[in-house]
Amino acid sequence: MPESLTAAEPQRRPRGRPRKAPDALDEGNRRQELLRGAARLFRNKGFAATTTRDIAAAAGMQSGSPFYHFESKAALLFAVMEQGMRAALRSQAQALQAAAADRASSQDLLRTLVRAHFDVLLGPGSDFIPVMLYEWRSLTPAQRADIARLQRDYETAWADALQALCAAGTIRADARVARLMMLGALNWSVQWYKPKQGASLDELTEQVMQLFLPRN
């Protein structure tokens, strides 16, 4: 076809939302690499002992590059915790939706919550929540308030399930105390659990159910 005719044809615009430019996609990926690398370092070394140079190296960046994405190491810490809590909320919601479709009992709902919580704490990419558990004091008061709101949203399902079990007499304890004790015990598993060196997460879930809801 002659070049002049080709140039005269109107260009067709693709339907739907415009695609992101490759560099824009790369920036999003680099930000995620920073978050994952920082979460791993904050968990293993602690927030105070981790330098921005360490974080940049973990993401394959120059030492000053993290500041392109986050204004400070403290801002990165908050982002790690926030992303971890939002991912936990999504994971929990998906698990509960599946349980609701199966018309699960209150006891089965608690089992679902325990299993989903172990995924958050001990499953793949599980550095985010342990950082939140042990670096809480490194946040500013405003940041703590933001994370606390996400925690309350996450624990609402636990409060409802345990209240139902208490009302039925299955748990003979105050529902609030039961929630705090159960989550405290589960959260401590990040200190001692070793993947492939003991019980699976399914088996661990059943152990928890036997501990807190023993069969008569």
WOCORHU-V674330 format. One record per residue. N is the residue number from 1. SS is DSSP state (a for helix, b for strand, c for the rest). PHI is phi in degrees with one decimal (* if undefined). OMEGA is omega in degrees with one decimal (999 if undefined). Layout:
[[N:SS:PHI:OMEGA] [N:SS:PHI:OMEGA]]
This chain:
[[1:c:*:-180.0] [2:c:-60.0:-176.6] [3:a:-61.3:-177.1] [4:a:-65.9:179.3] [5:a:-71.1:178.0] [6:a:-62.0:-179.6] [7:a:-66.8:-175.9] [8:a:-77.9:-178.2] [9:c:-71.9:178.1] [10:c:-66.9:178.1] [11:c:-75.8:178.5] [12:c:-86.6:179.1] [13:c:-89.7:178.3] [14:c:-65.0:178.9] [15:c:-77.8:177.6] [16:c:84.7:-178.0] [17:c:-70.8:178.5] [18:c:-64.2:179.5] [19:c:-72.8:176.9] [20:c:-73.4:176.5] [21:c:-65.3:-179.0] [22:a:-54.3:-179.2] [23:a:-69.7:177.8] [24:a:-68.1:176.9] [25:a:-63.0:-179.1] [26:a:-64.3:179.4] [27:a:-62.0:178.2] [28:a:-64.7:178.3] [29:a:-66.4:-179.8] [30:a:-64.7:178.0] [31:a:-62.3:178.7] [32:a:-66.4:176.3] [33:a:-61.6:177.2] [34:a:-62.8:-178.9] [35:a:-64.0:179.8] [36:a:-65.8:179.3] [37:a:-64.4:179.2] [38:a:-65.0:179.4] [39:a:-60.0:-179.9] [40:a:-64.1:-179.8] [41:a:-70.2:178.8] [42:a:-60.7:-180.0] [43:a:-70.7:-173.1] [44:a:-82.3:-175.7] [45:a:-107.1:-172.9] [46:c:94.3:-177.1] [47:c:-63.4:-175.2] [48:c:-64.4:-175.7] [49:c:-83.3:-179.4] [50:c:-90.1:178.8] [51:c:-99.8:175.9] [52:a:-65.0:175.1] [53:a:-63.8:176.7] [54:a:-59.6:-176.9] [55:a:-65.2:179.2] [56:a:-61.7:-179.5] [57:a:-64.0:179.9] [58:a:-64.6:179.7] [59:c:-97.8:-179.9] [60:c:69.6:-177.9] [61:c:-116.6:169.9] [62:c:-69.0:-172.5] [63:c:-59.6:-178.7] [64:c:-92.6:-174.6] [65:c:-63.6:179.3] [66:a:-56.3:-178.5] [67:a:-73.3:172.4] [68:a:-70.4:-177.0] [69:a:-99.3:-177.2] [70:c:-136.3:-173.3] [71:c:-71.7:-179.6] [72:c:-161.1:175.7] [73:a:-64.1:178.6] [74:a:-65.4:177.3] [75:a:-65.7:177.4] [76:a:-67.2:176.8] [77:a:-59.8:178.7] [78:a:-61.1:-179.9] [79:a:-63.0:177.0] [80:a:-61.2:-178.9] [81:a:-66.5:-179.0] [82:a:-64.3:179.4] [83:a:-63.4:178.2] [84:a:-61.7:-179.5] [85:a:-69.0:179.3] [86:a:-67.0:176.2] [87:a:-66.3:178.1] [88:a:-63.4:178.0] [89:a:-62.9:179.0] [90:a:-65.4:-179.5] [91:a:-63.0:179.6] [92:a:-64.6:-178.8] [93:a:-61.9:178.7] [94:a:-64.5:179.6] [95:a:-64.6:-179.5] [96:a:-69.2:177.6] [97:a:-62.7:177.8] [98:a:-64.8:179.7] [99:a:-66.3:179.3] [100:a:-64.7:178.6] [101:a:-63.9:178.1] [102:c:-89.4:-179.7] [103:c:54.2:-176.5] [104:c:-67.8:175.1] [105:c:-74.8:178.5] [106:a:-61.6:179.0] [107:a:-68.1:178.0] [108:a:-68.3:176.3] [109:a:-63.9:177.6] [110:a:-64.0:177.1] [111:a:-59.3:178.0] [112:a:-61.4:179.3] [113:a:-64.9:179.4] [114:a:-62.7:-177.6] [115:a:-64.7:179.0] [116:a:-64.9:179.8] [117:a:-67.6:176.2] [118:a:-63.2:175.9] [119:a:-61.4:179.7] [120:a:-64.2:-176.0] [121:a:-80.5:-166.1] [122:a:-125.2:-177.6] [123:c:-78.5:179.2] [124:c:-57.5:179.0] [125:c:63.9:-171.6] [126:c:-97.3:179.7] [127:a:-79.2:-169.6] [128:a:-66.8:-176.1] [129:a:-70.0:174.2] [130:a:-57.0:175.4] [131:a:-61.4:180.0] [132:a:-63.8:-177.1] [133:a:-65.4:-170.9] [134:a:-112.8:177.7] [135:c:-119.4:-178.1] [136:a:-55.0:-175.6] [137:a:-70.0:179.6] [138:a:-80.3:178.6] [139:c:-83.3:171.3] [140:c:-75.8:177.7] [141:a:-56.1:179.4] [142:a:-65.1:178.5] [143:a:-65.9:178.1] [144:a:-60.6:-179.8] [145:a:-63.1:179.3] [146:a:-65.0:179.6] [147:a:-68.0:179.4] [148:a:-61.7:177.8] [149:a:-64.3:177.5] [150:a:-66.3:177.2] [151:a:-62.2:179.4] [152:a:-62.6:177.7] [153:a:-61.0:-178.5] [154:a:-66.4:-174.4] [155:a:-83.1:178.5] [156:a:-59.1:179.7] [157:a:-62.9:176.9] [158:a:-63.9:-179.6] [159:a:-60.2:-178.9] [160:a:-65.9:-178.3] [161:a:-64.6:-178.7] [162:a:-71.0:176.7] [163:a:-63.8:178.0] [164:a:-64.5:178.9] [165:a:-68.8:176.5] [166:a:-67.8:-179.8] [167:a:-63.7:179.3] [168:c:-81.6:-179.3] [169:c:82.6:179.0] [170:c:-69.7:174.3] [171:c:-112.1:-179.1] [172:c:-101.5:179.7] [173:c:-158.0:175.5] [174:c:-66.7:-174.5] [175:a:-62.0:-179.5] [176:a:-67.1:178.7] [177:a:-63.9:178.8] [178:a:-61.2:179.7] [179:a:-64.7:-178.7] [180:a:-63.7:-178.5] [181:a:-70.4:-179.0] [182:a:-66.4:-179.5] [183:a:-65.3:176.6] [184:a:-61.8:179.4] [185:a:-66.0:179.8] [186:a:-65.4:-178.4] [187:a:-62.4:-179.0] [188:c:-68.3:-179.6] [189:a:-62.2:178.7] [190:a:-65.9:179.9] [191:a:-84.5:-171.5] [192:a:-123.0:-175.4] [193:c:-73.3:177.3] [194:c:-121.3:179.5] [195:c:-57.2:176.6] [196:c:63.7:177.7] [197:c:-126.1:-178.7] [198:c:178.5:-178.3] [199:c:-67.1:171.9] [200:c:-73.2:179.4] [201:a:-66.7:175.0] [202:a:-65.3:179.3] [203:a:-66.3:178.5] [204:a:-64.7:177.6] [205:a:-61.3:179.5] [206:a:-66.3:176.1] [207:a:-63.1:178.1] [208:a:-63.4:-179.3] [209:a:-63.5:178.2] [210:a:-68.3:-179.9] [211:a:-69.7:-174.1] [212:a:-94.6:177.9] [213:c:-129.2:-177.5] [214:c:-63.8:178.1] [215:c:-76.6:179.2] [216:c:-77.8:999]]
